[in-house]
Amino acid sequence: MNTQKIEQGVRLLLEGIGENPDREGLLETPARVARACEELFGGLDVTAEKHLSKNF
């Protein structure tokens, strides 16, 4: 996952809606969104076989 591209995209989105991504309350927002994307989409490349291979 390319977190740098995600951060750039969030900055562009903020600028597009008329916000200043460099203002104090938004400075860390691109990095926060990138970390959230890593957590939300981090399992997309994992196969279910690993997790479903256990028999009870």
mmCIF entry with sequence, helices, sheets and N, C-alpha, C, O atoms, coordinates in Angstrom:
data_MODEL
# 
_entry.id   MODEL 
# 
_entity.id                         1 
_entity.type                       polymer 
_entity.pdbx_number_of_molecules   1 
# 
_entity_poly.entity_id                      1 
_entity_poly.type                           'polypeptide(L)' 
_entity_poly.nstd_linkage                   no 
_entity_poly.nstd_monomer                   no 
_entity_poly.pdbx_seq_one_letter_code       MNTQKIEQGVRLLLEGIGENPDREGLLETPARVARACEELFGGLDVTAEKHLSKNF 
_entity_poly.pdbx_seq_one_letter_code_can   MNTQKIEQGVRLLLEGIGENPDREGLLETPARVARACEELFGGLDVTAEKHLSKNF 
_entity_poly.pdbx_strand_id                 A 
# 
loop_
_entity_poly_seq.entity_id 
_entity_poly_seq.num 
_entity_poly_seq.mon_id 
_entity_poly_seq.hetero 
1 1  MET n 
1 2  ASN n 
1 3  THR n 
1 4  GLN n 
1 5  LYS n 
1 6  ILE n 
1 7  GLU n 
1 8  GLN n 
1 9  GLY n 
1 10 VAL n 
1 11 ARG n 
1 12 LEU n 
1 13 LEU n 
1 14 LEU n 
1 15 GLU n 
1 16 GLY n 
1 17 ILE n 
1 18 GLY n 
1 19 GLU n 
1 20 ASN n 
1 21 PRO n 
1 22 ASP n 
1 23 ARG n 
1 24 GLU n 
1 25 GLY n 
1 26 LEU n 
1 27 LEU n 
1 28 GLU n 
1 29 THR n 
1 30 PRO n 
1 31 ALA n 
1 32 ARG n 
1 33 VAL n 
1 34 ALA n 
1 35 ARG n 
1 36 ALA n 
1 37 CYS n 
1 38 GLU n 
1 39 GLU n 
1 40 LEU n 
1 41 PHE n 
1 42 GLY n 
1 43 GLY n 
1 44 LEU n 
1 45 ASP n 
1 46 VAL n 
1 47 THR n 
1 48 ALA n 
1 49 GLU n 
1 50 LYS n 
1 51 HIS n 
1 52 LEU n 
1 53 SER n 
1 54 LYS n 
1 55 ASN n 
1 56 PHE n 
# 
_struct_asym.id          A 
_struct_asym.entity_id   1 
# 
loop_
_struct_conf.conf_type_id 
_struct_conf.id 
_struct_conf.pdbx_PDB_helix_id 
_struct_conf.beg_label_comp_id 
_struct_conf.beg_label_asym_id 
_struct_conf.beg_label_seq_id 
_struct_conf.pdbx_beg_PDB_ins_code 
_struct_conf.end_label_comp_id 
_struct_conf.end_label_asym_id 
_struct_conf.end_label_seq_id 
_struct_conf.pdbx_end_PDB_ins_code 
_struct_conf.beg_auth_comp_id 
_struct_conf.beg_auth_asym_id 
_struct_conf.beg_auth_seq_id 
_struct_conf.end_auth_comp_id 
_struct_conf.end_auth_asym_id 
_struct_conf.end_auth_seq_id 
_struct_conf.pdbx_PDB_helix_class 
_struct_conf.details 
_struct_conf.pdbx_PDB_helix_length 
HELX_P HELX_P1 AA1 THR A 3  ? GLY A 16 ? THR A 3  GLY A 16 1 ? 14 
HELX_P HELX_P2 AA2 GLU A 24 ? LEU A 26 ? GLU A 24 LEU A 26 5 ? 3  
HELX_P HELX_P3 AA3 THR A 29 ? PHE A 41 ? THR A 29 PHE A 41 1 ? 13 
HELX_P HELX_P4 AA4 GLU A 49 ? LEU A 52 ? GLU A 49 LEU A 52 1 ? 4  
# 
_struct_conf_type.id          HELX_P 
_struct_conf_type.criteria    ? 
_struct_conf_type.reference   ? 
# 
loop_
_atom_site.group_PDB 
_atom_site.id 
_atom_site.type_symbol 
_atom_site.label_atom_id 
_atom_site.label_alt_id 
_atom_site.label_comp_id 
_atom_site.label_asym_id 
_atom_site.label_entity_id 
_atom_site.label_seq_id 
_atom_site.pdbx_PDB_ins_code 
_atom_site.Cartn_x 
_atom_site.Cartn_y 
_atom_site.Cartn_z 
_atom_site.occupancy 
_atom_site.B_iso_or_equiv 
_atom_site.pdbx_formal_charge 
_atom_site.auth_seq_id 
_atom_site.auth_comp_id 
_atom_site.auth_asym_id 
_atom_site.auth_atom_id 
_atom_site.pdbx_PDB_model_num 
ATOM 1   N N  . MET A 1 1  ? 0.853   -1.170  0.000  1.00 0.00 ? 1  MET A N  1 
ATOM 2   C CA . MET A 1 1  ? 0.000   0.000   0.000  1.00 0.00 ? 1  MET A CA 1 
ATOM 3   C C  . MET A 1 1  ? 0.902   1.236   0.000  1.00 0.00 ? 1  MET A C  1 
ATOM 4   O O  . MET A 1 1  ? 1.876   1.312   0.749  1.00 0.00 ? 1  MET A O  1 
ATOM 5   N N  . ASN A 1 2  ? 0.564   2.176   -0.834 1.00 0.00 ? 2  ASN A N  1 
ATOM 6   C CA . ASN A 1 2  ? 1.376   3.376   -0.975 1.00 0.00 ? 2  ASN A CA 1 
ATOM 7   C C  . ASN A 1 2  ? 0.765   4.500   -0.134 1.00 0.00 ? 2  ASN A C  1 
ATOM 8   O O  . ASN A 1 2  ? -0.091  5.250   -0.604 1.00 0.00 ? 2  ASN A O  1 
ATOM 9   N N  . THR A 1 3  ? 1.219   4.600   1.113  1.00 0.00 ? 3  THR A N  1 
ATOM 10  C CA . THR A 1 3  ? 0.649   5.599   2.021  1.00 0.00 ? 3  THR A CA 1 
ATOM 11  C C  . THR A 1 3  ? 0.970   7.025   1.579  1.00 0.00 ? 3  THR A C  1 
ATOM 12  O O  . THR A 1 3  ? 0.207   7.949   1.858  1.00 0.00 ? 3  THR A O  1 
ATOM 13  N N  . GLN A 1 4  ? 2.091   7.203   0.894  1.00 0.00 ? 4  GLN A N  1 
ATOM 14  C CA . GLN A 1 4  ? 2.440   8.548   0.427  1.00 0.00 ? 4  GLN A CA 1 
ATOM 15  C C  . GLN A 1 4  ? 1.405   9.045   -0.587 1.00 0.00 ? 4  GLN A C  1 
ATOM 16  O O  . GLN A 1 4  ? 1.007   10.209  -0.542 1.00 0.00 ? 4  GLN A O  1 
ATOM 17  N N  . LYS A 1 5  ? 0.971   8.176   -1.492 1.00 0.00 ? 5  LYS A N  1 
ATOM 18  C CA . LYS A 1 5  ? -0.050  8.567   -2.473 1.00 0.00 ? 5  LYS A CA 1 
ATOM 19  C C  . LYS A 1 5  ? -1.389  8.832   -1.786 1.00 0.00 ? 5  LYS A C  1 
ATOM 20  O O  . LYS A 1 5  ? -2.119  9.743   -2.175 1.00 0.00 ? 5  LYS A O  1 
ATOM 21  N N  . ILE A 1 6  ? -1.708  8.043   -0.775 1.00 0.00 ? 6  ILE A N  1 
ATOM 22  C CA . ILE A 1 6  ? -2.955  8.268   -0.030 1.00 0.00 ? 6  ILE A CA 1 
ATOM 23  C C  . ILE A 1 6  ? -2.911  9.636   0.635  1.00 0.00 ? 6  ILE A C  1 
ATOM 24  O O  . ILE A 1 6  ? -3.881  10.391  0.576  1.00 0.00 ? 6  ILE A O  1 
ATOM 25  N N  . GLU A 1 7  ? -1.785  9.953   1.267  1.00 0.00 ? 7  GLU A N  1 
ATOM 26  C CA . GLU A 1 7  ? -1.648  11.258  1.929  1.00 0.00 ? 7  GLU A CA 1 
ATOM 27  C C  . GLU A 1 7  ? -1.767  12.399  0.921  1.00 0.00 ? 7  GLU A C  1 
ATOM 28  O O  . GLU A 1 7  ? -2.408  13.410  1.207  1.00 0.00 ? 7  GLU A O  1 
ATOM 29  N N  . GLN A 1 8  ? -1.163  12.248  -0.242 1.00 0.00 ? 8  GLN A N  1 
ATOM 30  C CA . GLN A 1 8  ? -1.269  13.279  -1.279 1.00 0.00 ? 8  GLN A CA 1 
ATOM 31  C C  . GLN A 1 8  ? -2.722  13.444  -1.724 1.00 0.00 ? 8  GLN A C  1 
ATOM 32  O O  . GLN A 1 8  ? -3.196  14.560  -1.934 1.00 0.00 ? 8  GLN A O  1 
ATOM 33  N N  . GLY A 1 9  ? -3.415  12.322  -1.863 1.00 0.00 ? 9  GLY A N  1 
ATOM 34  C CA . GLY A 1 9  ? -4.816  12.372  -2.266 1.00 0.00 ? 9  GLY A CA 1 
ATOM 35  C C  . GLY A 1 9  ? -5.694  13.068  -1.240 1.00 0.00 ? 9  GLY A C  1 
ATOM 36  O O  . GLY A 1 9  ? -6.597  13.825  -1.596 1.00 0.00 ? 9  GLY A O  1 
ATOM 37  N N  . VAL A 1 10 ? -5.428  12.811  0.031  1.00 0.00 ? 10 VAL A N  1 
ATOM 38  C CA . VAL A 1 10 ? -6.209  13.455  1.090  1.00 0.00 ? 10 VAL A CA 1 
ATOM 39  C C  . VAL A 1 10 ? -5.936  14.955  1.102  1.00 0.00 ? 10 VAL A C  1 
ATOM 40  O O  . VAL A 1 10 ? -6.850  15.757  1.292  1.00 0.00 ? 10 VAL A O  1 
ATOM 41  N N  . ARG A 1 11 ? -4.681  15.327  0.899  1.00 0.00 ? 11 ARG A N  1 
ATOM 42  C CA . ARG A 1 11 ? -4.355  16.762  0.824  1.00 0.00 ? 11 ARG A CA 1 
ATOM 43  C C  . ARG A 1 11 ? -5.116  17.419  -0.335 1.00 0.00 ? 11 ARG A C  1 
ATOM 44  O O  . ARG A 1 11 ? -5.671  18.506  -0.181 1.00 0.00 ? 11 ARG A O  1 
ATOM 45  N N  . LEU A 1 12 ? -5.136  16.754  -1.493 1.00 0.00 ? 12 LEU A N  1 
ATOM 46  C CA . LEU A 1 12 ? -5.873  17.296  -2.642 1.00 0.00 ? 12 LEU A CA 1 
ATOM 47  C C  . LEU A 1 12 ? -7.365  17.392  -2.354 1.00 0.00 ? 12 LEU A C  1 
ATOM 48  O O  . LEU A 1 12 ? -8.014  18.368  -2.731 1.00 0.00 ? 12 LEU A O  1 
ATOM 49  N N  . LEU A 1 13 ? -7.900  16.389  -1.693 1.00 0.00 ? 13 LEU A N  1 
ATOM 50  C CA . LEU A 1 13 ? -9.317  16.413  -1.333 1.00 0.00 ? 13 LEU A CA 1 
ATOM 51  C C  . LEU A 1 13 ? -9.613  17.589  -0.408 1.00 0.00 ? 13 LEU A C  1 
ATOM 52  O O  . LEU A 1 13 ? -10.589 18.310  -0.613 1.00 0.00 ? 13 LEU A O  1 
ATOM 53  N N  . LEU A 1 14 ? -8.780  17.784  0.600  1.00 0.00 ? 14 LEU A N  1 
ATOM 54  C CA . LEU A 1 14 ? -8.984  18.904  1.524  1.00 0.00 ? 14 LEU A CA 1 
ATOM 55  C C  . LEU A 1 14 ? -8.926  20.245  0.787  1.00 0.00 ? 14 LEU A C  1 
ATOM 56  O O  . LEU A 1 14 ? -9.747  21.132  1.019  1.00 0.00 ? 14 LEU A O  1 
ATOM 57  N N  . GLU A 1 15 ? -7.938  20.374  -0.104 1.00 0.00 ? 15 GLU A N  1 
ATOM 58  C CA . GLU A 1 15 ? -7.843  21.603  -0.894 1.00 0.00 ? 15 GLU A CA 1 
ATOM 59  C C  . GLU A 1 15 ? -9.069  21.768  -1.783 1.00 0.00 ? 15 GLU A C  1 
ATOM 60  O O  . GLU A 1 15 ? -9.572  22.877  -1.959 1.00 0.00 ? 15 GLU A O  1 
ATOM 61  N N  . GLY A 1 16 ? -9.543  20.662  -2.340 1.00 0.00 ? 16 GLY A N  1 
ATOM 62  C CA . GLY A 1 16 ? -10.690 20.704  -3.248 1.00 0.00 ? 16 GLY A CA 1 
ATOM 63  C C  . GLY A 1 16 ? -11.969 21.158  -2.584 1.00 0.00 ? 16 GLY A C  1 
ATOM 64  O O  . GLY A 1 16 ? -12.824 21.764  -3.230 1.00 0.00 ? 16 GLY A O  1 
ATOM 65  N N  . ILE A 1 17 ? -12.113 20.873  -1.299 1.00 0.00 ? 17 ILE A N  1 
ATOM 66  C CA . ILE A 1 17 ? -13.322 21.304  -0.593 1.00 0.00 ? 17 ILE A CA 1 
ATOM 67  C C  . ILE A 1 17 ? -13.141 22.665  0.070  1.00 0.00 ? 17 ILE A C  1 
ATOM 68  O O  . ILE A 1 17 ? -14.009 23.128  0.809  1.00 0.00 ? 17 ILE A O  1 
ATOM 69  N N  . GLY A 1 18 ? -11.992 23.304  -0.206 1.00 0.00 ? 18 GLY A N  1 
ATOM 70  C CA . GLY A 1 18 ? -11.770 24.662  0.286  1.00 0.00 ? 18 GLY A CA 1 
ATOM 71  C C  . GLY A 1 18 ? -11.075 24.739  1.624  1.00 0.00 ? 18 GLY A C  1 
ATOM 72  O O  . GLY A 1 18 ? -11.010 25.813  2.223  1.00 0.00 ? 18 GLY A O  1 
ATOM 73  N N  . GLU A 1 19 ? -10.550 23.621  2.110  1.00 0.00 ? 19 GLU A N  1 
ATOM 74  C CA . GLU A 1 19 ? -9.829  23.636  3.385  1.00 0.00 ? 19 GLU A CA 1 
ATOM 75  C C  . GLU A 1 19 ? -8.348  23.889  3.144  1.00 0.00 ? 19 GLU A C  1 
ATOM 76  O O  . GLU A 1 19 ? -7.848  23.709  2.034  1.00 0.00 ? 19 GLU A O  1 
ATOM 77  N N  . ASN A 1 20 ? -7.665  24.303  4.179  1.00 0.00 ? 20 ASN A N  1 
ATOM 78  C CA . ASN A 1 20 ? -6.220  24.502  4.142  1.00 0.00 ? 20 ASN A CA 1 
ATOM 79  C C  . ASN A 1 20 ? -5.586  23.313  4.865  1.00 0.00 ? 20 ASN A C  1 
ATOM 80  O O  . ASN A 1 20 ? -5.638  23.252  6.093  1.00 0.00 ? 20 ASN A O  1 
ATOM 81  N N  . PRO A 1 21 ? -4.990  22.371  4.139  1.00 0.00 ? 21 PRO A N  1 
ATOM 82  C CA . PRO A 1 21 ? -4.417  21.191  4.787  1.00 0.00 ? 21 PRO A CA 1 
ATOM 83  C C  . PRO A 1 21 ? -3.225  21.512  5.688  1.00 0.00 ? 21 PRO A C  1 
ATOM 84  O O  . PRO A 1 21 ? -2.765  20.651  6.437  1.00 0.00 ? 21 PRO A O  1 
ATOM 85  N N  . ASP A 1 22 ? -2.731  22.732  5.618  1.00 0.00 ? 22 ASP A N  1 
ATOM 86  C CA . ASP A 1 22 ? -1.606  23.126  6.459  1.00 0.00 ? 22 ASP A CA 1 
ATOM 87  C C  . ASP A 1 22 ? -2.030  23.824  7.747  1.00 0.00 ? 22 ASP A C  1 
ATOM 88  O O  . ASP A 1 22 ? -1.188  24.222  8.551  1.00 0.00 ? 22 ASP A O  1 
ATOM 89  N N  . ARG A 1 23 ? -3.337  23.968  7.936  1.00 0.00 ? 23 ARG A N  1 
ATOM 90  C CA . ARG A 1 23 ? -3.773  24.613  9.189  1.00 0.00 ? 23 ARG A CA 1 
ATOM 91  C C  . ARG A 1 23 ? -3.620  23.614  10.339 1.00 0.00 ? 23 ARG A C  1 
ATOM 92  O O  . ARG A 1 23 ? -3.583  22.401  10.127 1.00 0.00 ? 23 ARG A O  1 
ATOM 93  N N  . GLU A 1 24 ? -3.533  24.140  11.537 1.00 0.00 ? 24 GLU A N  1 
ATOM 94  C CA . GLU A 1 24 ? -3.184  23.341  12.710 1.00 0.00 ? 24 GLU A CA 1 
ATOM 95  C C  . GLU A 1 24 ? -4.069  22.105  12.891 1.00 0.00 ? 24 GLU A C  1 
ATOM 96  O O  . GLU A 1 24 ? -3.550  21.024  13.172 1.00 0.00 ? 24 GLU A O  1 
ATOM 97  N N  . GLY A 1 25 ? -5.344  22.231  12.745 1.00 0.00 ? 25 GLY A N  1 
ATOM 98  C CA . GLY A 1 25 ? -6.245  21.110  12.989 1.00 0.00 ? 25 GLY A CA 1 
ATOM 99  C C  . GLY A 1 25 ? -6.214  20.031  11.928 1.00 0.00 ? 25 GLY A C  1 
ATOM 100 O O  . GLY A 1 25 ? -6.747  18.942  12.140 1.00 0.00 ? 25 GLY A O  1 
ATOM 101 N N  . LEU A 1 26 ? -5.602  20.312  10.792 1.00 0.00 ? 26 LEU A N  1 
ATOM 102 C CA . LEU A 1 26 ? -5.586  19.339  9.695  1.00 0.00 ? 26 LEU A CA 1 
ATOM 103 C C  . LEU A 1 26 ? -4.194  18.838  9.337  1.00 0.00 ? 26 LEU A C  1 
ATOM 104 O O  . LEU A 1 26 ? -4.054  18.010  8.437  1.00 0.00 ? 26 LEU A O  1 
ATOM 105 N N  . LEU A 1 27 ? -3.182  19.313  10.008 1.00 0.00 ? 27 LEU A N  1 
ATOM 106 C CA . LEU A 1 27 ? -1.809  18.952  9.644  1.00 0.00 ? 27 LEU A CA 1 
ATOM 107 C C  . LEU A 1 27 ? -1.580  17.449  9.609  1.00 0.00 ? 27 LEU A C  1 
ATOM 108 O O  . LEU A 1 27 ? -0.913  16.951  8.702  1.00 0.00 ? 27 LEU A O  1 
ATOM 109 N N  . GLU A 1 28 ? -2.112  16.726  10.566 1.00 0.00 ? 28 GLU A N  1 
ATOM 110 C CA . GLU A 1 28 ? -1.860  15.285  10.646 1.00 0.00 ? 28 GLU A CA 1 
ATOM 111 C C  . GLU A 1 28 ? -2.954  14.444  9.989  1.00 0.00 ? 28 GLU A C  1 
ATOM 112 O O  . GLU A 1 28 ? -2.871  13.215  9.992  1.00 0.00 ? 28 GLU A O  1 
ATOM 113 N N  . THR A 1 29 ? -3.970  15.084  9.430  1.00 0.00 ? 29 THR A N  1 
ATOM 114 C CA . THR A 1 29 ? -5.090  14.355  8.854  1.00 0.00 ? 29 THR A CA 1 
ATOM 115 C C  . THR A 1 29 ? -4.684  13.431  7.706  1.00 0.00 ? 29 THR A C  1 
ATOM 116 O O  . THR A 1 29 ? -5.128  12.282  7.697  1.00 0.00 ? 29 THR A O  1 
ATOM 117 N N  . PRO A 1 30 ? -3.874  13.855  6.745  1.00 0.00 ? 30 PRO A N  1 
ATOM 118 C CA . PRO A 1 30 ? -3.489  12.922  5.678  1.00 0.00 ? 30 PRO A CA 1 
ATOM 119 C C  . PRO A 1 30 ? -2.817  11.654  6.212  1.00 0.00 ? 30 PRO A C  1 
ATOM 120 O O  . PRO A 1 30 ? -3.090  10.558  5.722  1.00 0.00 ? 30 PRO A O  1 
ATOM 121 N N  . ALA A 1 31 ? -1.959  11.792  7.194  1.00 0.00 ? 31 ALA A N  1 
ATOM 122 C CA . ALA A 1 31 ? -1.288  10.617  7.775  1.00 0.00 ? 31 ALA A CA 1 
ATOM 123 C C  . ALA A 1 31 ? -2.288  9.744   8.533  1.00 0.00 ? 31 ALA A C  1 
ATOM 124 O O  . ALA A 1 31 ? -2.196  8.517   8.490  1.00 0.00 ? 31 ALA A O  1 
ATOM 125 N N  . ARG A 1 32 ? -3.239  10.369  9.226  1.00 0.00 ? 32 ARG A N  1 
ATOM 126 C CA . ARG A 1 32 ? -4.262  9.589   9.943  1.00 0.00 ? 32 ARG A CA 1 
ATOM 127 C C  . ARG A 1 32 ? -5.116  8.783   8.978  1.00 0.00 ? 32 ARG A C  1 
ATOM 128 O O  . ARG A 1 32 ? -5.417  7.617   9.234  1.00 0.00 ? 32 ARG A O  1 
ATOM 129 N N  . VAL A 1 33 ? -5.504  9.399   7.875  1.00 0.00 ? 33 VAL A N  1 
ATOM 130 C CA . VAL A 1 33 ? -6.324  8.700   6.883  1.00 0.00 ? 33 VAL A CA 1 
ATOM 131 C C  . VAL A 1 33 ? -5.523  7.560   6.262  1.00 0.00 ? 33 VAL A C  1 
ATOM 132 O O  . VAL A 1 33 ? -6.070  6.480   6.037  1.00 0.00 ? 33 VAL A O  1 
ATOM 133 N N  . ALA A 1 34 ? -4.246  7.778   5.983  1.00 0.00 ? 34 ALA A N  1 
ATOM 134 C CA . ALA A 1 34 ? -3.408  6.723   5.404  1.00 0.00 ? 34 ALA A CA 1 
ATOM 135 C C  . ALA A 1 34 ? -3.286  5.541   6.365  1.00 0.00 ? 34 ALA A C  1 
ATOM 136 O O  . ALA A 1 34 ? -3.344  4.389   5.935  1.00 0.00 ? 34 ALA A O  1 
ATOM 137 N N  . ARG A 1 35 ? -3.119  5.813   7.657  1.00 0.00 ? 35 ARG A N  1 
ATOM 138 C CA . ARG A 1 35 ? -3.055  4.724   8.643  1.00 0.00 ? 35 ARG A CA 1 
ATOM 139 C C  . ARG A 1 35 ? -4.381  3.984   8.725  1.00 0.00 ? 35 ARG A C  1 
ATOM 140 O O  . ARG A 1 35 ? -4.399  2.761   8.861  1.00 0.00 ? 35 ARG A O  1 
ATOM 141 N N  . ALA A 1 36 ? -5.478  4.704   8.645  1.00 0.00 ? 36 ALA A N  1 
ATOM 142 C CA . ALA A 1 36 ? -6.798  4.071   8.672  1.00 0.00 ? 36 ALA A CA 1 
ATOM 143 C C  . ALA A 1 36 ? -6.977  3.168   7.452  1.00 0.00 ? 36 ALA A C  1 
ATOM 144 O O  . ALA A 1 36 ? -7.528  2.074   7.565  1.00 0.00 ? 36 ALA A O  1 
ATOM 145 N N  . CYS A 1 37 ? -6.516  3.621   6.296  1.00 0.00 ? 37 CYS A N  1 
ATOM 146 C CA . CYS A 1 37 ? -6.610  2.802   5.084  1.00 0.00 ? 37 CYS A CA 1 
ATOM 147 C C  . CYS A 1 37 ? -5.778  1.536   5.217  1.00 0.00 ? 37 CYS A C  1 
ATOM 148 O O  . CYS A 1 37 ? -6.203  0.468   4.775  1.00 0.00 ? 37 CYS A O  1 
ATOM 149 N N  . GLU A 1 38 ? -4.612  1.639   5.812  1.00 0.00 ? 38 GLU A N  1 
ATOM 150 C CA . GLU A 1 38 ? -3.783  0.445   6.033  1.00 0.00 ? 38 GLU A CA 1 
ATOM 151 C C  . GLU A 1 38 ? -4.526  -0.567  6.893  1.00 0.00 ? 38 GLU A C  1 
ATOM 152 O O  . GLU A 1 38 ? -4.488  -1.769  6.630  1.00 0.00 ? 38 GLU A O  1 
ATOM 153 N N  . GLU A 1 39 ? -5.200  -0.070  7.918  1.00 0.00 ? 39 GLU A N  1 
ATOM 154 C CA . GLU A 1 39 ? -5.926  -0.969  8.808  1.00 0.00 ? 39 GLU A CA 1 
ATOM 155 C C  . GLU A 1 39 ? -7.167  -1.546  8.122  1.00 0.00 ? 39 GLU A C  1 
ATOM 156 O O  . GLU A 1 39 ? -7.441  -2.741  8.234  1.00 0.00 ? 39 GLU A O  1 
ATOM 157 N N  . LEU A 1 40 ? -7.903  -0.710  7.425  1.00 0.00 ? 40 LEU A N  1 
ATOM 158 C CA . LEU A 1 40 ? -9.139  -1.161  6.785  1.00 0.00 ? 40 LEU A CA 1 
ATOM 159 C C  . LEU A 1 40 ? -8.899  -2.102  5.615  1.00 0.00 ? 40 LEU A C  1 
ATOM 160 O O  . LEU A 1 40 ? -9.616  -3.089  5.450  1.00 0.00 ? 40 LEU A O  1 
ATOM 161 N N  . PHE A 1 41 ? -7.893  -1.800  4.805  1.00 0.00 ? 41 PHE A N  1 
ATOM 162 C CA . PHE A 1 41 ? -7.672  -2.548  3.573  1.00 0.00 ? 41 PHE A CA 1 
ATOM 163 C C  . PHE A 1 41 ? -6.453  -3.462  3.633  1.00 0.00 ? 41 PHE A C  1 
ATOM 164 O O  . PHE A 1 41 ? -6.080  -4.060  2.624  1.00 0.00 ? 41 PHE A O  1 
ATOM 165 N N  . GLY A 1 42 ? -5.838  -3.574  4.788  1.00 0.00 ? 42 GLY A N  1 
ATOM 166 C CA . GLY A 1 42 ? -4.605  -4.339  4.934  1.00 0.00 ? 42 GLY A CA 1 
ATOM 167 C C  . GLY A 1 42 ? -4.747  -5.815  4.653  1.00 0.00 ? 42 GLY A C  1 
ATOM 168 O O  . GLY A 1 42 ? -3.757  -6.461  4.308  1.00 0.00 ? 42 GLY A O  1 
ATOM 169 N N  . GLY A 1 43 ? -5.919  -6.373  4.782  1.00 0.00 ? 43 GLY A N  1 
ATOM 170 C CA . GLY A 1 43 ? -6.108  -7.794  4.566  1.00 0.00 ? 43 GLY A CA 1 
ATOM 171 C C  . GLY A 1 43 ? -6.509  -8.174  3.162  1.00 0.00 ? 43 GLY A C  1 
ATOM 172 O O  . GLY A 1 43 ? -6.812  -9.339  2.903  1.00 0.00 ? 43 GLY A O  1 
ATOM 173 N N  . LEU A 1 44 ? -6.519  -7.231  2.257  1.00 0.00 ? 44 LEU A N  1 
ATOM 174 C CA . LEU A 1 44 ? -6.967  -7.524  0.892  1.00 0.00 ? 44 LEU A CA 1 
ATOM 175 C C  . LEU A 1 44 ? -6.071  -8.525  0.167  1.00 0.00 ? 44 LEU A C  1 
ATOM 176 O O  . LEU A 1 44 ? -6.533  -9.239  -0.723 1.00 0.00 ? 44 LEU A O  1 
ATOM 177 N N  . ASP A 1 45 ? -4.802  -8.578  0.540  1.00 0.00 ? 45 ASP A N  1 
ATOM 178 C CA . ASP A 1 45 ? -3.888  -9.491  -0.149 1.00 0.00 ? 45 ASP A CA 1 
ATOM 179 C C  . ASP A 1 45 ? -3.674  -10.799 0.615  1.00 0.00 ? 45 ASP A C  1 
ATOM 180 O O  . ASP A 1 45 ? -2.809  -11.589 0.239  1.00 0.00 ? 45 ASP A O  1 
ATOM 181 N N  . VAL A 1 46 ? -4.437  -11.041 1.669  1.00 0.00 ? 46 VAL A N  1 
ATOM 182 C CA . VAL A 1 46 ? -4.325  -12.255 2.467  1.00 0.00 ? 46 VAL A CA 1 
ATOM 183 C C  . VAL A 1 46 ? -5.387  -13.246 2.008  1.00 0.00 ? 46 VAL A C  1 
ATOM 184 O O  . VAL A 1 46 ? -6.550  -12.886 1.826  1.00 0.00 ? 46 VAL A O  1 
ATOM 185 N N  . THR A 1 47 ? -4.979  -14.483 1.824  1.00 0.00 ? 47 THR A N  1 
ATOM 186 C CA . THR A 1 47 ? -5.944  -15.493 1.418  1.00 0.00 ? 47 THR A CA 1 
ATOM 187 C C  . THR A 1 47 ? -6.627  -16.081 2.647  1.00 0.00 ? 47 THR A C  1 
ATOM 188 O O  . THR A 1 47 ? -6.051  -16.107 3.735  1.00 0.00 ? 47 THR A O  1 
ATOM 189 N N  . ALA A 1 48 ? -7.835  -16.545 2.470  1.00 0.00 ? 48 ALA A N  1 
ATOM 190 C CA . ALA A 1 48 ? -8.608  -17.105 3.577  1.00 0.00 ? 48 ALA A CA 1 
ATOM 191 C C  . ALA A 1 48 ? -8.101  -18.483 3.983  1.00 0.00 ? 48 ALA A C  1 
ATOM 192 O O  . ALA A 1 48 ? -8.385  -18.937 5.091  1.00 0.00 ? 48 ALA A O  1 
ATOM 193 N N  . GLU A 1 49 ? -7.364  -19.153 3.116  1.00 0.00 ? 49 GLU A N  1 
ATOM 194 C CA . GLU A 1 49 ? -6.884  -20.499 3.401  1.00 0.00 ? 49 GLU A CA 1 
ATOM 195 C C  . GLU A 1 49 ? -6.100  -20.569 4.702  1.00 0.00 ? 49 GLU A C  1 
ATOM 196 O O  . GLU A 1 49 ? -6.251  -21.520 5.469  1.00 0.00 ? 49 GLU A O  1 
ATOM 197 N N  . LYS A 1 50 ? -5.287  -19.595 4.947  1.00 0.00 ? 50 LYS A N  1 
ATOM 198 C CA . LYS A 1 50 ? -4.465  -19.576 6.159  1.00 0.00 ? 50 LYS A CA 1 
ATOM 199 C C  . LYS A 1 50 ? -5.354  -19.588 7.398  1.00 0.00 ? 50 LYS A C  1 
ATOM 200 O O  . LYS A 1 50 ? -5.059  -20.292 8.364  1.00 0.00 ? 50 LYS A O  1 
ATOM 201 N N  . HIS A 1 51 ? -6.416  -18.830 7.379  1.00 0.00 ? 51 HIS A N  1 
ATOM 202 C CA . HIS A 1 51 ? -7.270  -18.684 8.545  1.00 0.00 ? 51 HIS A CA 1 
ATOM 203 C C  . HIS A 1 51 ? -8.322  -19.783 8.658  1.00 0.00 ? 51 HIS A C  1 
ATOM 204 O O  . HIS A 1 51 ? -8.839  -20.044 9.744  1.00 0.00 ? 51 HIS A O  1 
ATOM 205 N N  . LEU A 1 52 ? -8.629  -20.412 7.558  1.00 0.00 ? 52 LEU A N  1 
ATOM 206 C CA . LEU A 1 52 ? -9.657  -21.449 7.563  1.00 0.00 ? 52 LEU A CA 1 
ATOM 207 C C  . LEU A 1 52 ? -9.093  -22.863 7.563  1.00 0.00 ? 52 LEU A C  1 
ATOM 208 O O  . LEU A 1 52 ? -9.842  -23.831 7.427  1.00 0.00 ? 52 LEU A O  1 
ATOM 209 N N  . SER A 1 53 ? -7.797  -22.989 7.713  1.00 0.00 ? 53 SER A N  1 
ATOM 210 C CA . SER A 1 53 ? -7.172  -24.299 7.626  1.00 0.00 ? 53 SER A CA 1 
ATOM 211 C C  . SER A 1 53 ? -7.275  -25.108 8.931  1.00 0.00 ? 53 SER A C  1 
ATOM 212 O O  . SER A 1 53 ? -6.989  -26.305 8.926  1.00 0.00 ? 53 SER A O  1 
ATOM 213 N N  . LYS A 1 54 ? -7.669  -24.493 10.024 1.00 0.00 ? 54 LYS A N  1 
ATOM 214 C CA . LYS A 1 54 ? -7.777  -25.209 11.296 1.00 0.00 ? 54 LYS A CA 1 
ATOM 215 C C  . LYS A 1 54 ? -9.073  -25.984 11.365 1.00 0.00 ? 54 LYS A C  1 
ATOM 216 O O  . LYS A 1 54 ? -10.136 -25.491 10.985 1.00 0.00 ? 54 LYS A O  1 
ATOM 217 N N  . ASN A 1 55 ? -8.967  -27.212 11.857 1.00 0.00 ? 55 ASN A N  1 
ATOM 218 C CA . ASN A 1 55 ? -10.146 -28.032 12.075 1.00 0.00 ? 55 ASN A CA 1 
ATOM 219 C C  . ASN A 1 55 ? -10.402 -28.142 13.574 1.00 0.00 ? 55 ASN A C  1 
ATOM 220 O O  . ASN A 1 55 ? -9.478  -28.334 14.364 1.00 0.00 ? 55 ASN A O  1 
ATOM 221 N N  . PHE A 1 56 ? -11.636 -28.020 13.939 1.00 0.00 ? 56 PHE A N  1 
ATOM 222 C CA . PHE A 1 56 ? -11.975 -28.112 15.361 1.00 0.00 ? 56 PHE A CA 1 
ATOM 223 C C  . PHE A 1 56 ? -12.627 -29.433 15.648 1.00 0.00 ? 56 PHE A C  1 
ATOM 224 O O  . PHE A 1 56 ? -12.989 -29.707 16.792 1.00 0.00 ? 56 PHE A O  1 
# 
